[in-house]
Amino acid sequence: MKILVCISHVPDTTSKINFTNGDSEFDTNGVQFVINPNDEFGLTRAIWLQEQQGANVTVVNVGGPDTEPTLRKALAIGANEAIRVNANPTDGFFVAKQLAEVIKQGQYDLVICGKESLDYNGGMVPGMIAGLLSYNFVNSCIDVKVDGSSVKAIREIDGGKETISASLPLVIGGQKGLVEEKDLRIPNMRGIMTARTKALTVLEPIATNVNTKAVKFEKPAPKSAVKLVSADNLDELVNLLHNEAKVI
């Protein structure tokens, strides 16, 4: 079985976020980048399938040379090989088109994506890939078991869980539940050394129209200062809740 894990290169959640060029572009200065958490859950699940069923695991990313450390980390975790599509991930459709071409050329059986990336939270790429390739698709996936060409997947739905039977080829949009945080793999020294010798292939992007662009980013307004009210001044508390907070 050939598995492709799609990896996004996203800012660490502890990074301070700023924008440049009139708040139209993300400022990467001083920002630490990591594997997108939803993708890391998927990668760990793929490594389990590699260990249990002998699957071949490839990771892929759409991005510039600066994303290669993230791919090397995925190789150190256990992926067999990596692919980088040499392009700026301008919008979801552009990324989906590039990944769909990689999947078509590589004839992968199972494609594991995170249901959304931590930076833009668009949540559109996995479904677009499945649509472009006419693959089966399960989103918000929290468990997947493969038996030959048959798959049983569990996904989260409002108020519960849904169990789905499907067949390969399949695209899943994964999240926490595919594995738990305690199960995530940390690269060891042997994995780091081995990753240096594993193949990292760079592909040029296919021609694709970019149909959307970010016009402006805006950070949430800062929280207002806290007002302390004496415990014996209930009238003032009621006044503030009614006239300022407008909750009563």
C-alpha positions as CSV (number, residue, x, y, z in Angstrom):
1,M,0.0,0.0,0.0
2,K,1.3,3.4,-0.9
3,I,0.4,6.3,1.5
4,L,0.9,10.0,0.8
5,V,0.8,12.3,3.8
6,C,0.2,16.0,2.9
7,I,2.2,18.2,5.2
8,S,1.6,21.9,5.9
9,H,4.5,24.1,7.2
10,V,2.8,26.4,9.8
11,P,3.8,28.8,12.5
12,D,4.2,27.4,16.0
13,T,1.2,28.5,18.2
14,T,3.6,30.3,20.6
15,S,4.9,32.6,17.8
16,K,3.9,36.3,17.8
17,I,2.0,37.0,14.6
18,N,2.4,40.2,12.6
19,F,1.6,41.4,9.1
20,T,3.4,43.6,6.5
21,N,2.7,45.5,3.3
22,G,-0.5,47.2,4.6
23,D,-1.5,44.0,6.6
24,S,-1.8,42.1,3.3
25,E,1.1,39.6,3.9
26,F,2.2,37.4,6.8
27,D,5.5,38.5,8.4
28,T,7.7,35.4,8.8
29,N,10.5,37.2,10.6
30,G,11.3,35.5,13.9
31,V,8.6,32.9,13.5
32,Q,9.3,29.2,14.3
33,F,7.6,26.8,11.9
34,V,6.4,23.3,12.6
35,I,4.4,20.4,11.1
36,N,0.7,21.3,11.1
37,P,-0.7,19.5,14.1
38,N,-3.6,17.8,12.2
39,D,-1.0,16.6,9.6
40,E,1.2,15.2,12.4
41,F,-1.6,13.1,13.7
42,G,-2.0,11.7,10.1
43,L,1.7,11.1,9.7
44,T,1.9,9.1,12.9
45,R,-1.1,7.0,11.8
46,A,0.6,6.4,8.5
47,I,3.8,5.2,10.3
48,W,1.6,2.8,12.3
49,L,0.3,1.4,9.0
50,Q,3.9,1.2,7.8
51,E,4.9,-0.8,10.8
52,Q,1.8,-3.1,10.9
53,Q,1.2,-3.6,7.1
54,G,4.5,-2.7,5.4
55,A,3.0,0.4,3.8
56,N,5.3,2.8,2.0
57,V,4.9,6.4,3.4
58,T,5.7,9.5,1.4
59,V,5.2,13.0,2.6
60,V,4.6,16.0,0.4
61,N,4.5,19.7,0.8
62,V,3.8,22.7,-1.5
63,G,6.3,25.4,-0.5
64,G,9.8,26.9,-1.0
65,P,13.2,25.7,0.2
66,D,12.4,27.0,3.7
67,T,9.9,24.2,4.2
68,E,12.5,21.4,3.8
69,P,13.4,21.2,7.5
70,T,9.8,20.3,8.2
71,L,9.9,17.6,5.5
72,R,13.2,16.3,7.0
73,K,11.5,16.1,10.4
74,A,8.8,14.0,8.8
75,L,11.5,11.7,7.3
76,A,13.2,11.5,10.7
77,I,9.9,10.4,12.3
78,G,9.8,7.5,9.8
79,A,8.5,8.5,6.4
80,N,10.3,6.7,3.5
81,E,10.6,9.6,1.2
82,A,9.6,13.2,0.7
83,I,8.4,15.5,-2.2
84,R,8.4,19.3,-2.3
85,V,6.4,21.1,-4.9
86,N,8.5,24.2,-5.5
87,A,5.8,26.9,-5.3
88,N,4.3,29.4,-2.9
89,P,1.0,28.0,-1.6
90,T,-1.0,30.9,-2.7
91,D,-4.5,29.6,-2.2
92,G,-6.3,26.3,-1.4
93,F,-7.3,25.4,-5.0
94,F,-3.7,26.0,-6.2
95,V,-2.4,23.7,-3.5
96,A,-5.0,21.0,-4.2
97,K,-4.2,21.1,-7.9
98,Q,-0.5,20.6,-7.2
99,L,-1.1,17.8,-4.7
100,A,-3.6,16.1,-7.1
101,E,-1.0,16.0,-9.8
102,V,1.6,14.4,-7.4
103,I,-1.1,11.8,-6.4
104,K,-2.0,11.0,-10.0
105,Q,1.6,10.5,-11.0
106,G,2.5,8.4,-7.9
107,Q,-0.7,6.3,-7.9
108,Y,-1.1,6.5,-4.1
109,D,-3.8,4.3,-2.5
110,L,-4.4,6.3,0.7
111,V,-4.0,10.1,1.0
112,I,-3.9,11.5,4.5
113,C,-4.4,15.2,5.0
114,G,-5.1,17.3,8.0
115,K,-8.7,18.4,8.0
116,E,-7.4,22.0,8.1
117,S,-4.1,23.9,8.6
118,L,-3.4,25.8,11.8
119,D,-2.6,29.1,10.0
120,Y,-5.5,29.8,7.6
121,N,-8.0,27.2,8.8
122,G,-9.5,27.0,5.3
123,G,-10.3,23.3,5.5
124,M,-10.8,23.1,1.7
125,V,-7.7,21.2,0.3
126,P,-8.6,17.6,1.2
127,G,-12.1,17.8,-0.3
128,M,-10.7,19.5,-3.4
129,I,-8.1,16.8,-3.9
130,A,-10.8,14.1,-3.7
131,G,-13.0,16.0,-6.1
132,L,-10.2,16.6,-8.7
133,L,-9.3,12.9,-8.6
134,S,-12.7,11.3,-8.1
135,Y,-11.4,9.6,-5.0
136,N,-13.5,8.6,-2.0
137,F,-13.3,11.1,0.8
138,V,-13.9,11.1,4.6
139,N,-13.5,14.3,6.5
140,S,-13.0,14.9,10.2
141,C,-11.6,11.4,10.4
142,I,-10.6,10.1,13.9
143,D,-9.9,6.4,13.0
144,V,-9.0,4.5,9.9
145,K,-8.4,0.7,9.5
146,V,-7.3,-0.8,6.1
147,D,-7.9,-4.4,5.1
148,G,-6.7,-5.0,1.6
149,S,-8.6,-2.5,-0.5
150,S,-11.4,-2.0,2.1
151,V,-11.4,0.7,4.6
152,K,-13.4,1.4,7.8
153,A,-13.2,5.0,8.9
154,I,-14.8,6.8,11.8
155,R,-15.5,10.5,11.6
156,E,-16.8,13.1,14.1
157,I,-20.2,14.5,13.4
158,D,-22.4,16.9,15.4
159,G,-23.4,15.1,18.5
160,G,-21.5,11.9,17.9
161,K,-19.5,9.7,15.6
162,E,-20.2,8.1,12.2
163,T,-18.6,4.8,11.0
164,I,-18.1,4.6,7.2
165,S,-17.1,1.7,4.9
166,A,-15.1,2.8,1.9
167,S,-12.6,1.4,-0.7
168,L,-9.3,2.6,-1.8
169,P,-8.2,4.9,-3.3
170,L,-9.3,7.2,-0.5
171,V,-8.5,10.7,0.8
172,I,-9.1,11.5,4.5
173,G,-9.1,14.8,6.3
174,G,-7.7,13.7,9.7
175,Q,-7.5,15.3,13.1
176,K,-6.8,14.4,16.7
177,G,-8.1,10.9,17.3
178,L,-6.3,9.3,14.4
179,V,-3.7,9.1,17.2
180,E,-3.6,10.9,20.6
181,E,-1.0,13.5,21.4
182,K,0.8,11.0,23.7
183,D,1.4,8.8,20.6
184,L,3.1,11.4,18.5
185,R,6.6,10.4,17.4
186,I,9.7,12.5,18.4
187,P,12.6,12.0,16.1
188,N,15.5,10.1,17.7
189,M,19.2,10.5,16.8
190,R,19.0,7.4,14.5
191,G,16.0,8.8,12.7
192,I,17.6,12.2,12.3
193,M,20.8,10.6,10.8
194,T,18.8,8.3,8.5
195,A,16.6,11.2,7.3
196,R,19.7,12.8,5.7
197,T,20.1,9.9,3.3
198,K,16.4,9.6,2.4
199,A,15.2,11.0,-0.9
200,L,13.7,14.5,-1.0
201,T,12.5,15.1,-4.5
202,V,11.7,18.7,-5.7
203,L,9.1,19.1,-8.4
204,E,8.2,22.2,-10.4
205,P,4.5,23.2,-10.1
206,I,2.0,22.6,-12.9
207,A,0.3,25.7,-14.4
208,T,-2.7,26.6,-12.4
209,N,-4.9,29.7,-12.1
210,V,-4.8,31.5,-8.7
211,N,-8.4,32.6,-8.2
212,T,-8.2,34.1,-4.7
213,K,-5.9,36.4,-2.8
214,A,-5.7,37.8,0.7
215,V,-6.6,41.5,0.6
216,K,-6.0,42.3,4.3
217,F,-5.4,40.5,7.6
218,E,-6.7,41.9,10.9
219,K,-5.7,40.7,14.4
220,P,-8.4,40.5,17.1
221,A,-8.8,43.7,19.1
222,P,-6.9,43.7,22.4
223,K,-8.8,42.8,25.5
224,S,-9.9,45.8,27.6
225,A,-8.6,46.4,31.1
226,V,-10.3,44.6,34.0
227,K,-12.5,46.7,36.2
228,L,-12.6,45.7,39.8
229,V,-15.8,46.3,41.8
230,S,-16.0,46.2,45.6
231,A,-17.9,43.2,46.9
232,D,-20.2,45.6,48.8
233,N,-21.0,47.8,45.8
234,L,-23.6,45.8,44.0
235,D,-25.3,48.9,42.5
236,E,-22.1,49.7,40.6
237,L,-21.7,46.1,39.4
238,V,-25.3,46.1,38.1
239,N,-24.7,49.5,36.4
240,L,-21.6,48.2,34.6
241,L,-23.2,45.0,33.5
242,H,-26.2,46.8,32.2
243,N,-24.7,49.9,30.6
244,E,-21.2,48.9,29.5
245,A,-21.2,45.1,29.1
246,K,-24.9,45.1,28.1
247,V,-25.4,41.6,29.4
248,I,-28.4,42.4,31.6
